[in-house]
Every structure is written in C-alpha cells, then in structure tokens.
Amino acid sequence: MSETPRPRPRRFRRGAAILPSLFTTGNLFLGFWAIVKTLHGEYEEAAPLIGWAIVLDMLDGRIARMTGTASEFGGELDSLADVISFGVAPALLAYAWGFGTIPRVGWLAAFLFLTCGALRLARFNVQRQVSDGRFFVGLPIPAAAAQVAAWVLVLPQRLAEKGQALAALTLLVTLAFLMVSTLRYQSFKKLDLRSRQSYLMVLGIALALVLIAVHPKSVLLALASLYWLSGPTSYVLGLGRRRAEPPLPGGEATSELSRSA
C-alpha cells in the first residue's frame, strides 16, 4: 500500500514574493543616489539614475502580477519609493539645475511639483481597485519625472539665462497640474508581449530601439514629451468629436413633449 506523497513546500512562491520588494528597494536606492548627485552638482549623472529608477518601477509591478505576489504592503512601499525617486529627486534636480536665476519662484514651483506628485500617488492608491486598468487618471508621476530627467540629459549645464529658467518653470508647473488633473493616459498594462502582435507593432518597437541606440537623449526627450502631451491632445480631440456628432433623434422628441406639456 503506497503512501500519499506529501505536497512539497512552494519555495519558488516564497522566493518570488520578495522579488517585487527588491525592485522597489532598488528604485528607492536610485532615487536617493540621484539626490546625492544633484547636491554635488552632477546633474548629468543624476538624470539617468531617475530613468533607471523608472525602469525598476515598471518591472516591480509586472513581476508582482506575473508571480501572483501583489500585496497591499508592496503597493504602499512602491508609493513611498515613488515619492522619493519621482517626486523629491526630480523636484530638487529641476530646482538646482534650472532655477538659479529665479530661486524664490523656482523653489515654489519645485515644491508644487512634489506636492502634486504626492497627491497623484494618494489618489492612485485610493482608486486602484475601481479605476479602469487601461488608463491612468492624471499624468503618472514617473512620466513627469522622466520629462525632467530628459531635459537635463539634453541640456546638462545649469540654465544661466532667465528666459530659459522661466520656460523650464512653466513646463514644470504644467507637469504638476497634469498629475492632479483628470485627463486619461494610456497605462499599457494590457499590452501582452507574449501574445501575437502585428508586424507593424514589432517594426515600431524595433525602430524605437534603434533610434534610442543612435540618439538616446533626443529620442527619450521626444518620447517623454509625446506621452505627457497625449493626455491634453486626446481630450481636445474628444471634445471636437463630440461637437461634430449630430444630435440624437430622441432629443428632438423629448423637447417637443416638454413644450406640449
């Protein structure tokens, strides 16, 4: 008579449970390192660290979903790390790099960016279970941080002209308000690279990788700019489509009934 084999402990699941937190900790480490580099005036070295922190932030969520190890603790830890890496680090970088000629207004703009980023994360945590997973409500804070890092990569020297500083301040304030807006942005969470994709998508991904390899700074700036502009653009195009739509036939019948009543 054979004995029933005992189930083996799920060692893989235990090990996989810590992976998302390790990536989140790496994100936090890179954000803190970017702050240290900024304080030393090494802006061109601080900006890529924010970019690599964004990569780790994208990976920790995907790994948690793939391994089925998503948890409330991991979500809160991720938000706290994001405040440092994508709130404090880019705000301090923008202030030190761009607002030397307008320090009083500059630090207020940097603080506004940080505040709106924290509010954006708080709203995301509250609406995480009820929002449409295909879209983000408001500009995600990593995308806003990517735009700041891309500016510094393209123009690594401190902005010495007041006109340049005012332009950078205007863009930073715009990013801040976009984070707390209700504009929708694609989340790309439903994109499954394991499924069959059209040859146009594969060609587009390959072309983007080639362009990044040839002109990394310019292409990354273009991609970051196109993403944050996609929210206002989609909103304006949606307004145009709604105005162009003919009124429903039922609307005329309802108005006739209301007048006869």
Buried (B, 14 or more C-beta within 10 A) or exposed (E): EEEEEEEEEEEEEEEBBEBBBEBBBBBBBBBBBBBEBBEEEBBBBBBBBBBBBBBBBBBBBEBBEEBEBBEEEBBEBBBEBBBBBBBBBBBBBBBBBBBBBBEEBBBBBBEBBBBBBBBBBEBBBEEEEEBEEEBBBBBBBBBBBBBBBBBBBEBBEBBEEEEBBBBBBEBBBBBBBBBBBEBBBBBEEEEEEEEEEEEEEEEEEEEEEEBBEEEEBBBBBEBBBEBBEBBBEBBEEEEEEEEEEEEEEEEEEEEEEEEEE
